[in-house]
Amino acid sequence: MKKIILLVVISLIFLISFNLLFFLLGGVERTTTEWISYGFIHFAYLCILLIPLFCKKKKGRTVLNASLYLRSLFYFIVALIAGIVFITWNPEEILWPTIIQTVIAATFLIMQLMSVTANEVTDESLERQSKEKVYIQELASNMRETMQSAQDPEVRKKLRGVYEVLNNASIGSCPEAEEIELQLAANVNALCMNASSFSLSQIDNSILTIKETLRKRNAIINKSHFA
């Protein structure tokens, strides 16, 4: 709560200071050009204050969030300088001040919205990669636990080979591999559940099935990447 109050106070410092100077130095009676510049300056500052709405507190988002803040800050500085120039110059014709400020604002909005869209795509990609990584890690972790609990050294050796294959498997995936990945998970889980009761030949057959399923999965993923 204190942090929120502090941020609100900090954000109000510029607004209060700028408005005090604006009205104390020039009074309330202002020209249209001055009010246009006044409005664009406040709009630019508002764009900075609204950035948190487009920022997500996730791992890997620091650089993405920083780019939004930097772009908004740059636009604010440009709009502030242009606004002060037009307020000081105060031309009677409002056409050029309006056009210049509008072009600056439109350019900023287009670039900012494109970045927000790109960030959303990046978020989806990072989230998908995280899920894919967890999927492979869980299979490898289950196999490692089964391997460590195996009493027979020969069985432990065979399970270690499966664990190493899973642990080194690509974490990337694609929609086309969803079905084969479900098969892989079922095969791995079946071996983990029955390793203690399977004969060596049954374990060998299960391992061959897992490795073949994993090979097909990798082939599908590689094909989708080069498609």
N, C-alpha and C positions, 0 to 999 in steps of 0.2 A: 504493500500500500504506500509506504514511504517513497519507494522508487517511482511509482506512478505520479505521486504528488510532485516529486522533484522534477520529473520530465515535463510535467505540465507547466511548472514555474519557469523552467529553462526555455520552453517553447514560447512562452508569453513575453519574454524579455525583449525580443526583437519587435514583436507587434506593438507593445506598449511604447518602446523607444521610438520606433519609426513614426507612429501616429502622433506622439507628442511633438516631435520635430516638425512633422508635416503641417499640423494645425497651428502650432505656436509660431512657426516662421512665415506661414502664408495665410493663416486664417481659415475660416470655413468657406468663404466665397472663392471657388476655384473654377478654372476654365474646364471645358470638356476634355481637352488634351491632358490636363493634369489628373482628372478623375480616371481617364482611361489608363494612364500610367500607374496610378494608385491601385486600380483594380488588378492589373496584370502582375504587379509586384506581390500583392496579397495572394493571387492565384498560384504564383510560383512558390511562395512559402508554404502554401497549403499542400502543394504536391510533395514537399519534403515530409510534412506531418502525416500524410496518408501512406507513406512507404511501408510502415509496419503491417498494414493490411495485406500487402503482397509478399511479405517475407515469412518464411516458415523456419521455425527453430529446429532444424534437422542437421544431422551430421552431413558435411559436404556442401552445405548451403552458404557458408561464410562468404566465399568469393562471389557467388550469385547475388546474395543480398547486398554486398558492398557495391557491386556495379550499379544497382538501382539507386542507392544513396548517392554515389558519386555523380551519376548522371543528373539526378534531381538537384544536387547542390550546384553543379555547373550551370544548369538552366536558371536556377534562382539568382546566381551571381550575374549572369548575362542579363536577365530580365531586370534586376535591380539597377545595374549600370545604365541600361537603356532607359529605364524609367526615370532615373535621376537626371539623365541628359535631357529628356523631353520635358520634365517638370521645370528644369532650370531654363531651357531654351523657350519653352512654352509657345510653340508656333500656333497661329490662329487656325491653320488648316490641319484637321485631324486625320486626313487620309494616310499620310506616311507613318505617323506614329502608330496608327491602328494596324496598318499593313505589316510593318516591321515586327511589332509585338506579336501579332497573330501568326506570322510565319515562324518566329522563334518558338512560340508555344506549340504550334502544330508539329514542327520538326521534333521537338522534345517528346510530345505525346506519342507520335508514331514510333520513335525509337524505343521509348519506355514500354509501350504495349507489346512491341515485338520482343523485347527482352523478357517481359513477364510471361509471354506465351512460350518462348524458348526455355525459360526456367521451369515451367510446368512440364514440358516434355522431358527435360533433364531429370526432374523429380520422379516422373514415372519410370524412367530408365533406371535410376538409382534404386528405386523401390523394387523393381523387377529383379535387378541384379542381386539385391539383398535377399529376396525370397529364394532365388535360384541357389545362392551360396548356402543358405540355411538348409535347403533341400539336400544337397550333396553332403554337407557337413553332418547332418543328422544320420544319414545312411552310413557314412564312414564311422561316426561315433558309435552307432549301434553295433557295427561289425567289430570295432575295437573292444567294446565291452564283452561281446561274445567270445572273441579271441582270448582275452585275458582270463576269462572264467573257464575256458576249456582245460580239462585235466590231461587229456591225451596230447603229448608233444607233437605227434604227427598231425592231429586235427588242428592244433594251434598254428602249426606251420602253414597249413593250407588256408586257414582263415586269415592269417597275416597277409598272404598274397592277395586275397580279395580286398582286405582293408587298404593295402597300399594302392591298389588299382582305383578304388573309390576315392581315396584321399587325394590322388593326383588327377582325378577326372576334372574336365572343364566345368566351371560353374555357370558358363553361358548356357542359354537355352533358347527355345523358340516355340511358338504355338504348335507347329507341326510335330514337335517331339513330346507333347503332353501325354499322349496315349502310351508311348513306349516308356516314358518315365514312370508312369503308374505301374507298368509291368515290372520295371526294374525295382521299384520300391517294394512291390509285393514279393518278388523273388528274394530280395535281400532280407526282408522281414521273416519270410518263411525259413530261410537258412538260420537266421539268428534264433528263432524260436525252437527249431528242431535239431540244432547242431549236436546237442548232447545225446539225442536218441537216434540220429542217423548213423548208418554204417558209413565206412570210408567211401564205398562206391556211390552211395547216395549223396554224400557230401561232394564228391568229385563231379557228379552229374549236376548238382545244384550250382556249383561254382562255374561250370562250363556254361550253364544257362545264363547266369549273372553276367559273365564276361561277354557272351554273345549279345545279350540285350544291351549292355553298355556300349558295345561296338556299334550296334545299329543306331543307338541314340546319338553317339558322336558323329556318325555318318550323316544323319538327318540334320543335325545342327550345323555341321560344316557345309552341307549342301545349301542350307538356307542362307548362310553368310555370303556365299558366292553367287547366289541366285540373282 
